[in-house]
Amino acid sequence: MDILQDLETRGLIHQTTDREALEKQLQEKQVTLYCGFDPTADSLHIGHLLPITMLKRFQKAGHRPIALVGGGTGMIGDPSGRTSERSLNESEVVKGYSEKIKQQIAGLLDFDKGENPVVARNNHDWLSSMTVIDFLRDAGKHFGINYMLAKESVSARIEQGITFTEFSYMILQSLDFLKLYEQENCTLQIGGSDQWGNITAGMELIRRSRENQEEEIKVFGLTVPLITKADGTKFGKTAGGAIWLDPEKTSPYEFYQFWLNTDDRDVIKFLRYFTFISEQEMEQLEKEVSDQPEKREAQKRLAEKMTVIVHSEEALEQAKKISASLFSGDLKDLSGVEIKQGFKDVPTHERAKEEVGLIDLLVEAKISSSKRQAREDIQNGAIYVNGERVQDLQHIIGQEDRIEDEFTIIRRGKKKYTLIRYGS
């Protein structure tokens, strides 16, 4: 199966220009392609995983991918898919974001693979040295206003208002395709479905700027579909916000849990989108979802694969250990690092490292509303310290109850956790 057939089978082609010619070129020679990533934050999120996985699929098929970090376009902001203008970041902030994103991409893609390693580029290298006159004469003259107004990224914003800065973004991204065509013989740009207008504008710039050259210009665009969830909620968002690829922003445990909680109606689609598991295994997992959905085998496979891809085998094992401990209630074997991950969002009470009666601690940390309520909770068996039920009214919380001398985990009832964190 060739690369386009594989992508189509997986449901990964939303739009493509001249499908027949692109398929022929991909079959006959190694094609250089690119995808851009604008540094609008200090980390990529899981919405970026689909285009990254696409680059990896093309690399595995023998083609040469370029990951373009938008150090220049990130100073402007893409209006595509937005109803209001982005806040502009300072140049040093964008520079810092660009470096972090480049490092993340390097961890996800193979930059050292023999004949077709992934190449990283930054469009700040050519956009920052371009003068206003160069921009208007060499690029702007090839774009008609009516042509630009017809693009969805612009037309969708006309009523709300769009600044010239954002209006010009399409030309900047088009320059990226032209520069990579000239410097790297890049003939294919891929991106999300909201990038179609920018991609086709880049193709048009290449043709118009080189129409007096004696060369046959064959450039192509391909977009992946917008990822939708069966329940109507936005992919990659939770009550706590976006799911980031940076473990400091979204812990490996949270990342693992996100995929583990995938809806039965979405899990096979996501396995096809994001993983490289065989079609035979996919069919088996699809059967499991149909016949024994309560086992959630497909979700486990998805969560395992994605956690290893983005983090590591070690991070996966850690996430599974935290999950098992929280499910069983046996918390004694968790390390301090694992507690920070697993209890990141639970109420936290900080206090000094000194002994305290359990009753007093329950009131102090607002776990029980009063000393009388605390006594009832203890006597009724509703209080657990580090996973173990405590029914002794005289119990003292001391050093032996501190995990790594830093944490005590109090549970009231089945699921109400409070993390006690000790200072010096």
Salt bridges, closest charged atoms under 4 A:
ASP6 OD1 - ARG10 NE 3.20
GLU8 OE2 - ARG19 NH1 3.07
GLU23 OE2 - ARG19 NH2 3.96
GLU28 OE2 - LYS24 NZ 2.76
ASP42 OD1 - LYS249 NZ 3.19
GLU166 OE1 - ARG157 NH2 2.59
GLU182 OE2 - ARG210 NH1 3.17
GLU184 OE1 - ARG64 NH2 2.86
GLU184 OE2 - ARG121 NE 2.64
GLU204 OE2 - ARG208 NE 2.97
GLU215 OE2 - ARG210 NE 2.83
GLU216 OE2 - LYS218 NZ 3.67
GLU254 OE1 - LYS344 NZ 3.19
ASP263 OD2 - ARG265 NH2 2.80
ASP264 OD1 - ARG296 NH1 3.68
GLU279 OE2 - ARG272 NH2 2.79
GLU281 OE2 - ARG301 NE 2.46
GLU286 OE1 - ARG272 NH2 3.94
ASP291 OD2 - LYS287 NZ 2.75
GLU297 OE2 - LYS300 NZ 3.96
GLU304 OE2 - LYS320 NZ 3.49
ASP330 OD1 - LYS332 NZ 2.82
GLU338 OE1 - LYS321 NZ 3.16
ASP360 OD1 - LYS371 NZ 3.34
GLU364 OE2 - HIS349 NE2 2.65
GLU364 OE2 - ARG351 NE 2.90
ASP377 OD2 - ARG412 NE 2.84
GLU388 OE2 - LYS332 NZ 3.59
ASP401 OD2 - HIS395 NE2 3.42
ASP405 OD2 - LYS353 NZ 2.95
ASP405 OD1 - ARG402 NE 2.86
GLU406 OE2 - ARG421 NH2 3.54
